[in-house]
């Protein structure tokens, strides 16, 4: 069993009190039944999350909207599970949604997992979104250093020369300098 699924099922089991409904939802292989959980009224959060995750990793695009909502949730565990499922979903809308969440200044506290998802996706939207997010994090006294660090590391992993100017700026920030040096070293020099 994959680590994200194990973490999610353990959490859902706790949240459900180990109910029969949880056991059934965790065991079913019926994708239509899982999709119904996403739209049925009165479903608990744990049930919607478990259904969306299982559909997402199965490549069923009916999970997309729910997974994007969970990617932007205040609970980091829910965000991580959603990012994992979205990375496997294969929906062409995923990168655009992750870029919108990563660059939304009103939700920057929840941008860490969208940033990491963009790196995993390596989509055309990834580098521009990470550059934008990092530029905003380079302000004095910005409280979102984990998001900034994820951008620096992600831009290094992506190795796109367009990131060189913002990574050079990040060198001036002590909490980002070492990561920026490593990221810059991974970007090929332009001739």
LINBEL-V490624 format. One record per helix or strand of 3 or more residues. SS is the DSSP state (H for helix, E for strand). FROM is the first residue (numbers start at 1). LEN is the number of residues. Records with the same first field share a line. If there is no record, write none. Layout:
SS: FROM-LEN / FROM-LEN
This chain:
H: 3-14 / 20-8 / 31-9 / 45-13 / 61-11 / 76-14 / 94-9 / 105-17 / 124-14 / 145-14 / 161-10 / 174-13
